[in-house]
Amino acid sequence: MSDAEWAVTRDALPDPGWLRGKGGQPEGYCHRQMLDAIRYLVDNGIKWGPHMVRSARATAELDADLVLS
């Protein structure tokens, strides 16, 4: 996420309760890193999905070829 994207996104997130004096503990992870991780998983999950299906199918075909030979 670029700095410009983060500047817009950060303003859309609510302030944590502990910063507003409502108690609680600080978060253990940076919100920017969590959003980057979600974006990465969504983007790459779509890219890798068809490869995994194709890979499983290719493995099954290889197994069938080995049994027949």
Z-matrix of the N, CA and C atoms (Angstrom, degrees):
N
C 1 1.436
C 2 1.528 1 107.51
N 3 1.287 2 115.45 1 129.33
C 4 1.465 3 119.59 2 -179.19
C 5 1.529 4 109.59 3 -73.81
N 6 1.310 5 115.57 4 164.88
C 7 1.466 6 120.34 5 178.30
C 8 1.527 7 111.18 6 -62.98
N 9 1.325 8 116.99 7 -36.22
C 10 1.466 9 120.55 8 179.05
C 11 1.531 10 110.69 9 -66.14
N 12 1.349 11 117.01 10 -43.18
C 13 1.468 12 120.61 11 177.75
C 14 1.524 13 110.63 12 -63.50
N 15 1.321 14 116.07 13 -40.77
C 16 1.465 15 119.54 14 -179.15
C 17 1.522 16 110.83 15 -66.40
N 18 1.323 17 118.32 16 -37.49
C 19 1.461 18 121.21 17 179.73
C 20 1.526 19 111.02 18 -60.41
N 21 1.328 20 116.97 19 -38.67
C 22 1.468 21 121.01 20 178.63
C 23 1.531 22 109.95 21 -74.12
N 24 1.320 23 116.81 22 -43.98
C 25 1.465 24 121.56 23 -176.91
C 26 1.519 25 111.54 24 -67.11
N 27 1.322 26 117.63 25 -41.36
C 28 1.465 27 121.72 26 -177.28
C 29 1.526 28 110.64 27 -57.94
N 30 1.320 29 117.37 28 -38.88
C 31 1.463 30 120.57 29 -179.92
C 32 1.529 31 112.19 30 -68.22
N 33 1.327 32 117.82 31 -23.83
C 34 1.462 33 121.49 32 -179.42
C 35 1.528 34 112.34 33 -82.24
N 36 1.333 35 118.02 34 -17.71
C 37 1.464 36 121.48 35 -179.38
C 38 1.527 37 110.55 36 -82.91
N 39 1.334 38 117.04 37 144.43
C 40 1.466 39 118.63 38 177.59
C 41 1.529 40 110.80 39 -72.80
N 42 1.324 41 116.49 40 152.20
C 43 1.459 42 120.79 41 175.70
C 44 1.528 43 108.97 42 -71.36
N 45 1.334 44 117.42 43 139.49
C 46 1.467 45 119.70 44 177.26
C 47 1.531 46 110.99 45 -61.95
N 48 1.328 47 116.03 46 149.22
C 49 1.458 48 121.05 47 -179.01
C 50 1.510 49 113.52 48 -60.61
N 51 1.321 50 117.37 49 -36.44
C 52 1.464 51 119.76 50 -177.72
C 53 1.531 52 111.66 51 -67.27
N 54 1.338 53 117.36 52 -26.25
C 55 1.464 54 119.99 53 176.45
C 56 1.525 55 111.56 54 -74.94
N 57 1.333 56 116.76 55 -26.72
C 58 1.464 57 121.41 56 -179.25
C 59 1.521 58 112.04 57 -91.84
N 60 1.345 59 116.72 58 5.36
C 61 1.462 60 120.13 59 178.82
C 62 1.510 61 114.26 60 79.69
N 63 1.336 62 117.36 61 20.61
C 64 1.461 63 120.98 62 -179.55
C 65 1.525 64 112.37 63 -97.78
N 66 1.310 65 117.79 64 12.53
C 67 1.462 66 120.84 65 178.19
C 68 1.511 67 112.20 66 87.95
N 69 1.317 68 114.91 67 -174.49
C 70 1.448 69 120.84 68 -178.50
C 71 1.517 70 111.35 69 92.13
N 72 1.298 71 115.31 70 177.05
C 73 1.459 72 121.70 71 -178.94
C 74 1.523 73 109.87 72 -111.57
N 75 1.321 74 116.15 73 154.41
C 76 1.468 75 118.75 74 174.72
C 77 1.526 76 110.79 75 -62.01
N 78 1.308 77 115.98 76 149.35
C 79 1.453 78 120.69 77 178.79
C 80 1.527 79 109.96 78 -64.89
N 81 1.310 80 115.83 79 152.16
C 82 1.457 81 120.88 80 179.31
C 83 1.521 82 113.07 81 -85.31
N 84 1.334 83 117.09 82 -14.18
C 85 1.455 84 120.93 83 -176.50
C 86 1.525 85 110.34 84 -130.45
N 87 1.297 86 114.97 85 149.15
C 88 1.462 87 121.70 86 177.41
C 89 1.534 88 109.27 87 -72.25
N 90 1.325 89 116.56 88 133.59
C 91 1.468 90 119.98 89 -179.86
C 92 1.524 91 111.85 90 -60.59
N 93 1.321 92 116.73 91 -36.32
C 94 1.466 93 119.98 92 -179.81
C 95 1.522 94 110.53 93 -64.03
N 96 1.335 95 117.55 94 -41.47
C 97 1.461 96 120.44 95 178.90
C 98 1.526 97 111.28 96 -66.85
N 99 1.328 98 117.28 97 -37.39
C 100 1.468 99 119.61 98 178.45
C 101 1.528 100 110.83 99 -65.72
N 102 1.325 101 116.88 100 -42.28
C 103 1.466 102 119.71 101 178.41
C 104 1.527 103 111.26 102 -66.82
N 105 1.322 104 117.59 103 -37.12
C 106 1.468 105 120.81 104 175.42
C 107 1.523 106 110.73 105 -62.02
N 108 1.329 107 117.14 106 -41.52
C 109 1.468 108 121.00 107 179.95
C 110 1.528 109 110.99 108 -64.96
N 111 1.326 110 117.27 109 -42.35
C 112 1.471 111 120.89 110 178.52
C 113 1.524 112 110.36 111 -63.23
N 114 1.321 113 116.82 112 -44.98
C 115 1.466 114 120.30 113 179.19
C 116 1.528 115 110.98 114 -62.55
N 117 1.330 116 117.20 115 -39.04
C 118 1.455 117 121.42 116 178.85
C 119 1.528 118 110.60 117 -63.27
N 120 1.337 119 116.57 118 -47.13
C 121 1.466 120 119.98 119 -178.78
C 122 1.518 121 111.99 120 -64.16
N 123 1.315 122 116.72 121 -41.97
C 124 1.466 123 119.88 122 179.75
C 125 1.522 124 110.10 123 -64.54
N 126 1.315 125 116.96 124 -44.43
C 127 1.467 126 120.97 125 -178.18
C 128 1.521 127 111.53 126 -68.04
N 129 1.303 128 118.78 127 -49.33
C 130 1.457 129 121.39 128 -175.39
C 131 1.521 130 113.64 129 -80.05
N 132 1.316 131 116.98 130 -24.72
C 133 1.462 132 118.85 131 175.29
C 134 1.511 133 111.20 132 -62.71
N 135 1.316 134 116.44 133 -37.04
C 136 1.459 135 121.18 134 178.78
C 137 1.531 136 110.03 135 -69.51
N 138 1.317 137 117.30 136 -38.68
C 139 1.464 138 120.82 137 -178.81
C 140 1.522 139 111.89 138 -69.19
N 141 1.330 140 117.81 139 -39.19
C 142 1.466 141 121.21 140 -173.85
C 143 1.527 142 113.40 141 -86.74
N 144 1.309 143 118.37 142 -18.46
C 145 1.460 144 120.77 143 -177.42
C 146 1.525 145 113.83 144 -53.67
N 147 1.342 146 119.58 145 -53.80
C 148 1.465 147 120.57 146 -179.60
C 149 1.532 148 112.99 147 -63.81
N 150 1.325 149 117.71 148 -31.66
C 151 1.460 150 120.09 149 -179.94
C 152 1.529 151 111.41 150 -67.34
N 153 1.314 152 116.22 151 -37.10
C 154 1.461 153 119.42 152 -179.61
C 155 1.531 154 110.75 153 -67.59
N 156 1.318 155 117.34 154 -40.44
C 157 1.463 156 120.72 155 178.51
C 158 1.522 157 109.53 156 -65.21
N 159 1.319 158 116.13 157 -45.00
C 160 1.454 159 120.67 158 -179.84
C 161 1.534 160 110.05 159 -63.18
N 162 1.303 161 117.03 160 -39.22
C 163 1.450 162 121.69 161 -179.47
C 164 1.532 163 110.76 162 -64.69
N 165 1.308 164 116.87 163 -43.00
C 166 1.464 165 120.15 164 179.14
C 167 1.531 166 110.64 165 -64.88
N 168 1.318 167 116.59 166 -40.19
C 169 1.460 168 120.95 167 179.02
C 170 1.532 169 110.11 168 -65.10
N 171 1.330 170 116.87 169 -42.73
C 172 1.458 171 120.78 170 179.11
C 173 1.522 172 110.71 171 -63.74
N 174 1.308 173 117.23 172 -38.32
C 175 1.460 174 121.07 173 177.98
C 176 1.528 175 110.40 174 -63.74
N 177 1.316 176 117.49 175 -42.43
C 178 1.467 177 121.08 176 178.94
C 179 1.525 178 110.58 177 -63.96
N 180 1.325 179 117.35 178 -39.46
C 181 1.461 180 120.11 179 178.78
C 182 1.525 181 110.81 180 -67.26
N 183 1.318 182 117.30 181 -38.57
C 184 1.460 183 120.23 182 177.00
C 185 1.517 184 111.50 183 -63.66
N 186 1.314 185 116.43 184 -41.99
C 187 1.463 186 120.88 185 177.78
C 188 1.521 187 110.92 186 -61.32
N 189 1.333 188 116.17 187 -41.51
C 190 1.465 189 120.16 188 179.86
C 191 1.528 190 109.91 189 -65.85
N 192 1.317 191 118.24 190 -40.34
C 193 1.463 192 121.77 191 178.50
C 194 1.523 193 111.41 192 -63.19
N 195 1.324 194 116.89 193 -38.77
C 196 1.470 195 120.32 194 -179.36
C 197 1.521 196 111.26 195 -68.06
N 198 1.331 197 116.45 196 -36.90
C 199 1.461 198 120.71 197 -179.61
C 200 1.529 199 110.18 198 -69.28
N 201 1.320 200 117.04 199 -38.43
C 202 1.460 201 120.75 200 -177.83
C 203 1.522 202 112.36 201 -75.92
N 204 1.305 203 119.87 202 -21.45
C 205 1.458 204 120.39 203 -176.73
C 206 1.512 205 112.33 204 -92.64
